[in-house]
Amino acid sequence: MYLTEAEARQQICPFIFYCVNDSGVIQWQQSAIMTHQTCQASDCKMAWRARQDGKGFCGMAGKPTGWPDEEE
């Protein structure tokens, strides 16, 4: 799906996650809670692919296809 940067930054990134505990910080010998981070859009160092029209997509899974309302 092609998104603007603002739309992308509201999506959860399945590739970026970190551990926190109940108090919100990582501490030694405490149980961790896995937390996902939102998409970094053009700040992403791995996958963001931008188009000329200002929209883009996450390239980790390849180019999006099969969206009839989206043009190539």
N, C-alpha and C positions, 0 to 999 in steps of 0.2 A: 504494500500500500504506500502510495506517495503521500508524504506529509510535509507541511511547512515546519520550520524549525520550532515554532511555538507549540504546534500540535505534537511534535515528536518529543519535546521535553516534558510532556505530561504522561508519556507512556513509560511503563516499567521495562527496564533492560534486563533480559534474562542472563546476560553475560557478566554483569557487574553486581557483586553482592559482598557484604561484609558482615562481621559478627559484632553484636552488641549484647549487653546484658540488660537486666531490668532497669538499671539506673542510666542506661544510654551510653555507656562507655565500655571499652574492653578492659577487663581487669584480670589479673593472674588468678587462676584456680577458681573461676566462677563460670557457671553454665552460660553458654553463648546462645543468642537468638540470631538466626540468619535473617538478614534484611536486604532486600533488593533496592537498587538505586534507580532513579529515573534516567531516561535516555539523555545523553550529552549532546546529541545532534552534531553540529559541525565541530564541536570541541572533542568529539570522539577520536581517539588515536588509532582505532582499529577498523571501523566499518562504515561510517557515514558516507554516503554517496549522494552528491548534490547534482541537480539538473539545472539547466539554464533558466527555467521559470521560477526558481526560488524554492522548489519543493525537492525532497530527497527521500532516501530510504536507507534502511539498515542493510548493508551488504554482506553481513555474516551468513545470511541464509540464501544469498543470491538475488538476482534481479526479480522484482515482483512481476508476476504474470497472472492472467486469469481474471483481471478486474475489468469488466466490460465498460464501466464508466470512466476509466482512466485511459489516456492516450499514451502511446510509447514515446 
